[in-house]
Amino acid sequence: MAGLNVSMAFFFLAVGVCQALRWLSKRLLSAGAYGCLAREVAGSLQLCTSCLELRMLFEIGPWGGGFGPDVVLTLLFILFAVHSVSFDGASANPTVSLQEFFLLESNLAATAAKLLAQAAGMGTGWAVTKLYWSWELTQFHLIQNMMASDCSSSIRTPLHHAAFVEGTCSFVFHLVLLKLCQSHPVYRVPALAATVTFLTYTAGPFTGAFFNPALATVATFYCSGNSVWDYVQVYWLGPLAGMLTALLLYQGNIPRLFQKNLLYSQRSKYKIPKARAVTHVEQNEPRQKRKGQKSNPEPRA
């Protein structure tokens, strides 16, 4: 359990350092530079370091530390909830940034800046975590360093099935994200954390369940067993297709590409409220009666 305590301290340190970076950059940079660059760099750095350490615990913990996957999944739920609260609006995920672009919530320049910032944050997180592992503070890190030179691919299923798994994970994640985007954080944060935990539990044995192209790139692209094009198909094209499918199903269209709703009928924006309609009918009834009386006079005796 001593190794697990060291990992917990590393998680808290990573969150604290990234929170300090966000606090400092918010005061030194303009709102645009902070939102597109600094916030995404800090969020990607925080996400990458945490996920790499969790992945190491998931692979080595059951036989090197004596604890099962349930411990790692619990940590994943807690950490993703903490990330959702502390990210300050950052996505740290290229498919989420592209979703905002397709929804007309972000322009091309801002989206490109976010993607570059995410790549820089993930690269820095990978370098920091590798340096931290090289200190070999626990037996987990010692074993990880011995395995690092001969790491194997996270794709443990046929290529087409792996791309489908990553695409499905991305589809479910983005569908939940779209559904809960306007919800109160009290409901949104645990729901997203539970979704990520469930997807990791079900899809992890097949592909590692990254459904984040930037995170998958730094975590597995350098490992042997598959070509770069194989990794691109599974970890880039799969999540992108899943995001677009979720957006099309939820919106009925993709606003950046076309305005016409392909799946759902368009309802008129101008509707007469029921109360006003009833009042309008009641006001017309006496007029119709008076007209009827004039057109059909009663016969005189």
Buried (B, 14 or more C-beta within 10 A) or exposed (E): EEBBEBBEEBBEEBBEBBBEBBEEBBEEBEEEBBBBBBBBBBBBBBBBBBBBBBBBBBBBBBEBBEBEBEBBBEBBBBBBBBBBEBBBEBBBBBBBBBBBBBBEEBEEEBBBBBBBBBBBBBBBBBBBBEEBBEEBBBEBBBBBBEEBEEBEBBBBBEBEBBBBBBBBBBBBBBBBBBEBEEEEEEEBBBBBBBBBBBBBBBBBEBBBBBBBBBBBBBBBBEBEEBEEEBBBBBBBBBBBBBBBBBBBBBBBBBEBEEEEEEEEEEEEEEEEEEEEEEEEEEEEEEEEEEEEEEEEEEEEE
